[in-house]
Amino acid sequence: MNHKIKLAMVAVITIISIASCQKEINYNDPNGNNCKLSNLVLTLPGFGDFNLSFTYDVAGKVIKGVSNDESLNYTYSTNKITATDTGGKVSEISLSNGRAVSSSSPDYIQINGISYDIKRDYTYNAEGYLAMVKNYVNGELNSTDVITYAGGNLTKSVVTFVSGGEQEITVYEYSVSAAVNAYEMADPLTGHVDYFPGKYYGIQSKNVFIKSTISCQSNKWRYIRTGCC
């Protein structure tokens, strides 16, 4: 699964099943009702249903995530979480005070038989929101994401690429409904982090993410596309 849920960007959540729970889960509330997401069923237009399920240890930490015929196994050590996929590829995040400060994925991308290591460094603002991500490929800085918020929601991101200075600007839109049970495919941070389940990337946007508009530009070209969560 290479740590990213395949086709997540076109997923529409249709069913969320919570084991033995009757109340909604607010993942921004550290004193929530302790219910755990056990199964998620998505409808992918043109591709059918997509199933995702989780297994937890006695402490309530995710130890396995299964998506159709693929899986991720999670292991925990002091200030570090490691995820191993079906093919044996490993990704990990390093934590400080419960938040991800970096993530790494050796051999994450393979092009024409050549492997590329991906690393990300995360910086948070004073309010506790993820504010900047630096992306490295084979140890060299590739791009920088600057993320801004308004009204408790991630509203804009600007990704600037080192080579050529091209920028990808994304504007995010939300409904008036409060975001509960927001997982990877419904979280606007997904496009900026190596996603691990468990609230490791600062405060979640408070409303339901419904749409993003991306404009890409350089000195030579510019284009705009729109997508939904």
Residue frames relative to the residue before (quaternion, step in Angstrom):
aa qw qx qy qz dx dy dz
M 1.0000 0.0000 0.0000 0.0000 0.00 0.00 0.00
N 0.2818 -0.8094 0.4806 0.1856 3.56 1.34 -0.19
H 0.6428 -0.6016 0.2736 0.3874 3.51 1.18 0.88
K 0.6952 0.3847 -0.2796 0.5390 3.61 1.18 -0.26
I 0.4288 -0.6885 0.5109 0.2846 3.57 -0.84 0.87
K 0.4472 -0.7198 0.4620 0.2617 3.55 -0.63 1.15
L 0.8587 0.1142 -0.1208 0.4849 3.54 -1.12 0.88
A 0.2826 0.7992 -0.4983 0.1818 3.60 1.18 0.36
M 0.6317 0.5791 -0.3452 0.3826 3.59 1.00 -0.73
V 0.7343 0.3643 -0.2513 0.5148 3.61 1.15 -0.34
A 0.4405 0.7227 -0.4430 0.2956 3.56 1.26 0.16
V 0.1346 -0.7413 0.6521 0.0846 3.52 -1.20 0.72
I 0.3600 -0.7503 0.5081 0.2220 3.57 -0.58 1.10
T 0.1075 -0.8205 0.5606 0.0311 3.57 -0.73 1.05
I 0.8023 0.0533 -0.0163 0.5943 3.58 1.03 -0.69
I 0.0163 -0.7595 0.6495 0.0336 3.56 -1.00 0.80
S 0.1154 -0.8091 0.5757 0.0225 3.56 -0.58 1.18
I 0.1093 -0.7952 0.5959 0.0271 3.57 -0.69 1.10
A 0.4122 -0.7359 0.4802 0.2408 3.58 -0.64 1.10
S 0.8747 -0.0425 -0.0058 0.4827 3.55 -0.87 1.10
C 0.5786 0.5738 -0.3827 0.4354 3.60 1.08 0.66
Q 0.2065 -0.7740 0.5872 0.1164 3.52 -1.12 0.73
K 0.7005 0.4561 -0.2556 0.4857 3.58 1.20 -0.48
E 0.5554 -0.5718 0.4766 0.3706 3.52 -1.29 0.36
I 0.3512 -0.7138 0.5645 0.2202 3.53 -1.21 0.57
N 0.1526 -0.7530 0.6327 0.0962 3.56 -0.89 0.92
Y 0.2640 -0.8168 0.4933 0.1409 3.58 -0.22 1.26
N 0.5952 0.5362 -0.3837 0.4592 3.62 1.23 -0.05
D 0.6470 0.5191 -0.3059 0.4673 3.58 1.28 -0.27
P 0.2973 -0.7842 0.5113 0.1875 3.62 -0.32 1.17
N 0.6995 0.4125 -0.2596 0.5226 3.57 1.27 -0.28
G 0.2152 0.8170 -0.5044 0.1785 3.57 1.13 0.70
N 0.6967 -0.5164 0.3156 0.3851 3.55 -1.29 0.00
N 0.5022 -0.7131 0.3840 0.3030 3.58 1.28 0.36
C 0.3919 0.6905 -0.5110 0.3294 3.60 1.15 0.42
K 0.2566 -0.7793 0.5583 0.1235 3.55 -1.13 0.64
L 0.4736 -0.6456 0.5230 0.2922 3.54 -1.06 0.82
S 0.1278 -0.8320 0.5375 0.0494 3.60 -0.55 1.13
N 0.8190 0.0019 0.0362 0.5726 3.58 0.98 -0.75
L 0.0707 -0.7802 0.6215 0.0027 3.53 -1.06 0.87
V 0.0868 -0.7888 0.6081 0.0226 3.57 -0.82 1.03
L 0.0935 -0.8102 0.5786 0.0067 3.56 -0.72 1.11
T 0.2662 -0.7101 0.6193 0.2033 3.51 -1.25 0.51
L 0.1334 -0.7880 0.5994 0.0444 3.55 -0.65 1.17
P 0.4213 -0.7328 0.4659 0.2617 3.63 -0.38 1.18
G 0.8290 0.1751 -0.1612 0.5061 3.53 -0.71 1.13
F 0.7476 0.3744 -0.2017 0.5102 3.57 1.27 -0.24
G 0.5327 -0.6358 0.4140 0.3748 3.62 1.20 -0.19
D 0.7269 -0.4304 0.3203 0.4288 3.52 -1.31 -0.39
F 0.1823 -0.7461 0.6346 0.0854 3.50 -1.25 0.67
N 0.1448 -0.8152 0.5592 0.0431 3.59 -0.69 1.11
L 0.0208 -0.7801 0.6250 -0.0218 3.55 -0.98 0.91
S 0.0397 0.7999 -0.5970 0.0465 3.59 -0.84 0.97
F 0.2491 -0.7772 0.5670 0.1116 3.54 -1.23 0.59
T 0.1730 -0.7339 0.6465 0.1162 3.51 -1.28 0.62
Y 0.1923 -0.8049 0.5576 0.0648 3.57 -0.96 0.92
D 0.4231 -0.6569 0.5443 0.3052 3.57 -1.23 0.42
V 0.7322 -0.4387 0.2831 0.4374 3.59 -1.28 0.06
A 0.6568 0.4952 -0.3078 0.4782 3.58 1.24 -0.40
G 0.5666 -0.6311 0.3685 0.3805 3.59 1.28 0.00
K 0.5127 0.6330 -0.4302 0.3891 3.59 1.21 0.27
V 0.5122 -0.6276 0.4861 0.3278 3.57 -1.09 0.72
I 0.0829 -0.8020 0.5897 0.0454 3.58 -0.83 0.97
K 0.8039 0.0582 -0.0504 0.5898 3.60 1.23 -0.26
G 0.0639 -0.7613 0.6441 0.0381 3.52 -1.11 0.82
V 0.1064 -0.8056 0.5823 0.0249 3.57 -0.80 1.03
S 0.0249 -0.7779 0.6278 -0.0012 3.58 -0.91 0.96
N 0.7974 -0.1520 0.0331 0.5830 3.54 -0.30 1.32
D 0.8076 -0.2479 0.1746 0.5058 3.64 -0.57 -1.04
E 0.6320 0.5026 -0.3429 0.4800 3.60 1.23 0.32
S 0.1101 -0.8144 0.5687 0.0335 3.57 -1.14 0.54
L 0.1950 -0.7179 0.6509 0.1514 3.51 -1.41 0.34
N 0.1541 -0.7706 0.6130 0.0817 3.58 -0.95 0.92
Y 0.2036 -0.8046 0.5536 0.0689 3.55 -0.79 1.12
T 0.0462 -0.7678 0.6385 0.0262 3.55 -1.07 0.83
Y 0.2542 -0.7909 0.5505 0.0823 3.54 -1.12 0.82
S 0.0410 0.7461 -0.6642 0.0201 3.52 -1.14 0.81
T 0.7390 -0.3949 0.2692 0.4748 3.58 -1.25 0.01
N 0.8648 -0.0708 -0.0012 0.4970 3.56 -0.68 1.21
K 0.7197 0.3600 -0.2726 0.5274 3.58 1.08 0.63
I 0.0820 -0.7641 0.6382 0.0458 3.57 -1.12 0.79
T 0.1435 -0.7976 0.5842 0.0438 3.55 -0.91 0.97
A 0.1219 -0.7758 0.6166 0.0557 3.57 -1.02 0.87
T 0.0903 -0.7906 0.6053 0.0220 3.56 -0.86 1.02
D 0.2745 -0.7944 0.5201 0.1518 3.58 -0.67 1.07
T 0.7686 -0.3889 0.2532 0.4403 3.55 -1.35 0.09
G 0.7200 0.4477 -0.2429 0.4713 3.56 1.04 -0.77
G 0.5961 -0.6038 0.3478 0.3989 3.57 1.28 0.06
K 0.4727 0.6613 -0.4547 0.3639 3.59 1.24 0.09
V 0.2360 -0.7982 0.5491 0.0752 3.53 -0.99 0.93
S 0.0170 -0.7488 0.6624 0.0173 3.55 -1.11 0.83
E 0.0272 -0.8126 0.5820 0.0159 3.58 -1.11 0.52
I 0.2008 -0.7397 0.6233 0.1546 3.52 -1.32 0.40
S 0.2748 -0.7233 0.6103 0.1698 3.53 -1.19 0.69
L 0.2193 -0.8152 0.5325 0.0623 3.55 -0.88 1.03
S 0.0233 -0.7434 0.6668 0.0466 3.50 -1.32 0.52
N 0.8278 -0.0481 -0.0284 0.5582 3.57 -0.61 1.14
G 0.7336 -0.4625 0.2286 0.4423 3.56 0.98 0.89
R 0.6790 0.4484 -0.2949 0.5009 3.60 1.26 0.02
A 0.5181 -0.6289 0.4805 0.3244 3.55 -1.14 0.68
V 0.1484 -0.7843 0.5974 0.0770 3.57 -0.88 0.97
S 0.7871 -0.0318 -0.0052 0.6159 3.56 1.27 -0.33
S 0.0908 -0.7624 0.6352 0.0837 3.53 -1.31 0.32
S 0.0698 -0.8037 0.5904 0.0260 3.55 -1.15 0.57
S 0.0608 -0.7798 0.6231 -0.0013 3.54 -1.17 0.75
P 0.1918 -0.7956 0.5651 0.1047 3.62 -0.03 1.23
D 0.8425 0.0902 -0.1021 0.5212 3.58 -1.04 0.83
Y 0.2173 0.8259 -0.4962 0.1567 3.58 1.16 0.64
I 0.7844 0.1830 -0.0807 0.5872 3.56 1.04 -0.84
Q 0.0635 -0.7795 0.6219 0.0389 3.55 -1.02 0.83
I 0.0126 0.7896 -0.6101 0.0642 3.57 -0.74 1.14
N 0.8404 -0.0701 -0.0023 0.5374 3.55 -0.67 1.16
G 0.7317 -0.4507 0.2259 0.4588 3.52 1.00 0.92
I 0.6178 0.5223 -0.3447 0.4760 3.58 1.27 -0.01
S 0.2829 -0.7760 0.5455 0.1423 3.58 -0.85 1.02
Y 0.1462 -0.7797 0.6058 0.0605 3.55 -1.13 0.75
D 0.3008 -0.7454 0.5719 0.1636 3.54 -0.93 0.98
I 0.1823 -0.7807 0.5923 0.0799 3.55 -0.99 0.93
K 0.0293 0.7777 -0.6271 0.0342 3.57 -0.98 0.88
R 0.0840 -0.7903 0.6059 0.0357 3.56 -1.09 0.76
D 0.1799 -0.7488 0.6287 0.1079 3.56 -1.12 0.78
Y 0.1991 -0.8117 0.5453 0.0644 3.59 -0.86 1.01
T 0.0843 -0.7788 0.6213 0.0194 3.56 -1.03 0.93
Y 0.2119 -0.7944 0.5635 0.0805 3.58 -0.97 0.92
N 0.4446 -0.6722 0.5126 0.2964 3.56 -1.17 0.55
A 0.7420 -0.4368 0.2768 0.4266 3.56 -1.33 0.14
E 0.6629 0.5081 -0.3044 0.4579 3.59 1.16 -0.55
G 0.5773 -0.6171 0.3649 0.3908 3.59 1.23 -0.24
Y 0.5216 0.6135 -0.4257 0.4126 3.60 1.24 0.30
L 0.5324 -0.5932 0.4912 0.3512 3.56 -1.16 0.59
A 0.1123 -0.8484 0.5173 0.0089 3.58 -0.59 1.15
M 0.8133 0.0422 -0.0032 0.5802 3.60 1.09 -0.57
V 0.0640 -0.7630 0.6422 0.0344 3.53 -1.14 0.77
K 0.1421 -0.7589 0.6297 0.0855 3.55 -0.93 0.94
N 0.1858 -0.8105 0.5536 0.0453 3.55 -0.72 1.17
Y 0.1057 -0.8082 0.5792 0.0096 3.54 -0.78 1.12
V 0.1200 -0.7568 0.6386 0.0718 3.57 -1.11 0.76
N 0.8301 -0.0814 -0.0097 0.5515 3.55 -0.61 1.20
G 0.7518 -0.4417 0.2034 0.4453 3.54 0.95 0.98
E 0.6742 0.4592 -0.3003 0.4943 3.60 1.24 -0.11
L 0.5321 -0.6334 0.4576 0.3259 3.55 -1.01 0.85
N 0.1883 -0.8042 0.5594 0.0696 3.56 -0.75 1.13
S 0.7919 -0.1420 0.1349 0.5784 3.58 0.94 -0.89
T 0.2416 -0.7472 0.6019 0.1455 3.54 -1.33 0.36
D 0.2089 -0.7617 0.6043 0.1050 3.56 -0.91 1.01
V 0.0837 -0.7566 0.6467 0.0486 3.58 -0.92 0.95
I 0.1113 -0.8292 0.5476 -0.0148 3.55 -0.57 1.24
T 0.0812 -0.8084 0.5828 0.0164 3.57 -0.86 0.99
Y 0.2490 -0.7776 0.5717 0.0801 3.54 -1.25 0.65
A 0.0067 0.7589 -0.6508 -0.0199 3.53 -1.33 0.44
G 0.8506 0.0909 -0.0820 0.5114 3.56 -0.91 0.90
G 0.6910 -0.4911 0.2751 0.4534 3.56 1.12 0.62
N 0.6829 0.4440 -0.2883 0.5033 3.60 1.26 0.17
L 0.4946 -0.5960 0.5391 0.3308 3.53 -1.25 0.58
T 0.0918 -0.8535 0.5128 0.0091 3.58 -0.42 1.18
K 0.8196 0.0354 0.0118 0.5717 3.58 1.12 -0.53
S 0.0208 -0.7667 0.6405 0.0389 3.54 -1.18 0.64
V 0.1238 -0.7650 0.6288 0.0631 3.53 -1.14 0.74
V 0.1085 -0.7835 0.6114 0.0240 3.55 -0.60 1.20
T 0.0802 -0.7982 0.5970 0.0096 3.56 -0.66 1.12
F 0.2693 -0.7814 0.5483 0.1277 3.57 -0.73 1.12
V 0.5283 -0.6616 0.4353 0.3060 3.55 -0.92 0.97
S 0.7275 0.4000 -0.2326 0.5066 3.57 0.85 -0.94
G 0.8459 0.1157 -0.1214 0.5063 3.56 -0.49 1.20
G 0.3907 -0.7647 0.4472 0.2502 3.57 1.22 -0.30
E 0.3204 0.7561 -0.5141 0.2476 3.62 1.20 0.34
Q 0.1864 -0.7836 0.5846 0.0971 3.55 -1.18 0.63
E 0.1498 -0.7353 0.6532 0.1009 3.52 -1.21 0.72
I 0.0874 -0.8166 0.5704 -0.0129 3.56 -0.47 1.27
T 0.0639 -0.8084 0.5851 -0.0074 3.56 -0.72 1.11
V 0.1348 -0.7615 0.6311 0.0601 3.55 -0.96 0.98
Y 0.2117 -0.8076 0.5462 0.0675 3.57 -0.78 1.10
E 0.1432 -0.7820 0.6029 0.0667 3.55 -1.10 0.78
Y 0.1835 -0.8005 0.5692 0.0383 3.54 -1.16 0.76
S 0.4564 -0.6165 0.5518 0.3274 3.52 -1.32 0.31
V 0.6019 -0.5537 0.4175 0.3960 3.57 -1.29 -0.03
S 0.5337 0.6430 -0.4009 0.3754 3.60 1.27 -0.17
A 0.5049 -0.6389 0.4883 0.3136 3.55 -1.12 0.70
A 0.4191 -0.7046 0.5172 0.2459 3.57 -1.04 0.80
V 0.1174 0.7460 -0.6472 0.1041 3.54 -0.73 1.14
N 0.8098 0.2174 -0.1919 0.5101 3.55 -1.16 0.63
A 0.3326 0.7547 -0.5108 0.2428 3.62 1.13 0.43
Y 0.0351 -0.7850 0.6185 -0.0093 3.54 -0.70 1.12
E 0.8514 -0.2552 0.1019 0.4468 3.56 -1.35 0.01
M 0.7519 0.4172 -0.2411 0.4499 3.59 0.66 -1.06
A 0.7182 0.3952 -0.2522 0.5142 3.61 1.24 -0.21
D 0.6059 0.5450 -0.3438 0.4665 3.58 1.29 0.17
P 0.4117 -0.7406 0.4673 0.2522 3.64 -0.59 1.06
L 0.5682 0.5940 -0.3893 0.4156 3.61 1.20 -0.27
T 0.4650 0.7210 -0.4292 0.2824 3.58 1.21 -0.43
G 0.7016 0.4845 -0.2735 0.4452 3.59 0.93 -0.82
H 0.7230 0.4445 -0.2359 0.4734 3.58 1.27 -0.17
V 0.7681 0.3220 -0.1603 0.5297 3.61 1.22 -0.32
D 0.4498 -0.5675 0.5813 0.3711 3.51 -1.39 0.07
Y 0.2642 -0.8505 0.4345 0.1346 3.52 0.02 1.35
F 0.0073 -0.7426 0.6694 -0.0199 3.55 -0.96 1.05
P 0.4493 -0.6875 0.4865 0.2979 3.65 -0.85 0.84
G 0.6305 0.5761 -0.3828 0.3524 3.56 -0.98 0.83
K 0.5374 -0.6688 0.3981 0.3248 3.61 1.14 0.51
Y 0.3270 0.7757 -0.4818 0.2434 3.60 0.84 0.93
Y 0.6975 0.4883 -0.2566 0.4573 3.62 1.24 -0.06
G 0.7197 -0.4422 0.2489 0.4739 3.55 0.96 0.87
I 0.7577 -0.3832 0.2802 0.4477 3.53 -1.33 -0.23
Q 0.4136 -0.7132 0.5185 0.2268 3.55 -0.93 0.97
S 0.5748 -0.5536 0.4623 0.3866 3.59 -1.17 0.55
K 0.4622 -0.7510 0.4080 0.2365 3.56 -0.85 0.98
N 0.7459 0.3563 -0.2174 0.5191 3.61 1.16 -0.44
V 0.6314 -0.5552 0.3927 0.3727 3.56 -1.30 0.39
F 0.3750 -0.7288 0.5410 0.1886 3.55 -0.78 1.13
I 0.0531 -0.8402 0.5396 -0.0083 3.60 -0.71 1.07
K 0.8369 0.0341 0.0323 0.5454 3.62 1.02 -0.53
S 0.0500 -0.7717 0.6317 0.0549 3.55 -1.19 0.61
T 0.1576 -0.7623 0.6219 0.0860 3.54 -1.13 0.75
I 0.1277 -0.8223 0.5543 0.0152 3.56 -0.60 1.20
S 0.0409 -0.7686 0.6380 0.0236 3.54 -0.92 0.93
C 0.1313 -0.7868 0.6017 0.0404 3.54 -0.89 1.01
Q 0.0680 0.8240 -0.5553 0.0897 3.56 -0.83 0.92
S 0.0075 -0.7467 0.6648 0.0181 3.50 -1.30 0.53
N 0.7212 -0.3994 0.3075 0.4752 3.56 -1.23 -0.28
K 0.7532 0.4095 -0.1988 0.4749 3.59 1.21 -0.50
W 0.8278 0.0789 -0.0047 0.5555 3.61 1.09 -0.58
R 0.0552 -0.7747 0.6291 0.0305 3.52 -1.34 0.31
Y 0.1161 0.7868 -0.6045 0.0458 3.59 -1.01 0.73
I 0.2499 -0.7552 0.5941 0.1193 3.54 -1.29 0.49
R 0.0535 0.7700 -0.6358 0.0054 3.56 -1.08 0.75
T 0.2673 -0.7602 0.5777 0.1298 3.53 -1.21 0.62
G 0.0286 0.8016 -0.5960 0.0371 3.54 -1.03 0.80
C 0.3539 -0.7046 0.5720 0.2261 3.54 -1.29 0.42
C 0.6180 -0.5605 0.3964 0.3830 3.53 -1.22 0.48
